[in-house]
Amino acid sequence: MDETTGLRERKKAATRLALHEAALRLAADGGIDALTVEAIADAANVSRRTFSNYFSNKEQALFHGDTMRLHRLLQLVREQPVDEAPWTVLSRAAERLTEEVFGGSEPSWLTQRRKLRGHPGLAPHQVAAYAALERELAAELAHRLTDDDVALRSRLLAATFLAILRVAVQHWIEHPDEPMARTVRTALAAAAPTVAPGGHRASTGT
């Protein structure tokens, strides 16, 4: 990638993030139902046409941050050694993502995101994003499994992992008295199989 292309991509990423942050802020203040694409574009200082170049609708703009975090989770899984036990790989990736996103403090966007949690308008986008990630995650895990029924077991493992992760995050949002990383680690450890798929003994990496 040359310098001009790199600069163009960074500008696109910055515009996409500005639209996401504007959508999140406006929705938290006035509600999702009252939110309009025009208002988001105005708040981000771009045109309605520019908004359409990045997002199809306001819900997609709102969910952009979650989508990026899901993509990062998949990347972290792919970076793990192929000979590691699958559950160890998944647990390590989840803990790494949690540390990257939250670090030692609660990010400012989470307060806004809490106000939108459970809104029916976001549900279809959340379901679609998790379904897409589940398919990609299952495909990655299939390369790490052995024995029979790899296709089925990889899908079950991916679905189980994502469900646990989603519940852990929801529990932490409702009970933020301890670090998010600890809640995620506890949930994954509690659900770890005695023997991980592929014949490896399970390990949470702790």
Secondary structure as UniProt FT lines:
FT   HELIX           3..30
FT   TURN            32..34
FT   HELIX           37..43
FT   TURN            44..45
FT   HELIX           48..54
FT   HELIX           58..62
FT   HELIX           64..78
FT   TURN            82..83
FT   HELIX           86..102
FT   TURN            103..104
FT   HELIX           108..116
FT   TURN            117..118
FT   TURN            120..122
FT   HELIX           123..142
FT   TURN            143..144
FT   HELIX           150..174
FT   TURN            176..177
FT   HELIX           180..191
FT   TURN            197..198
//
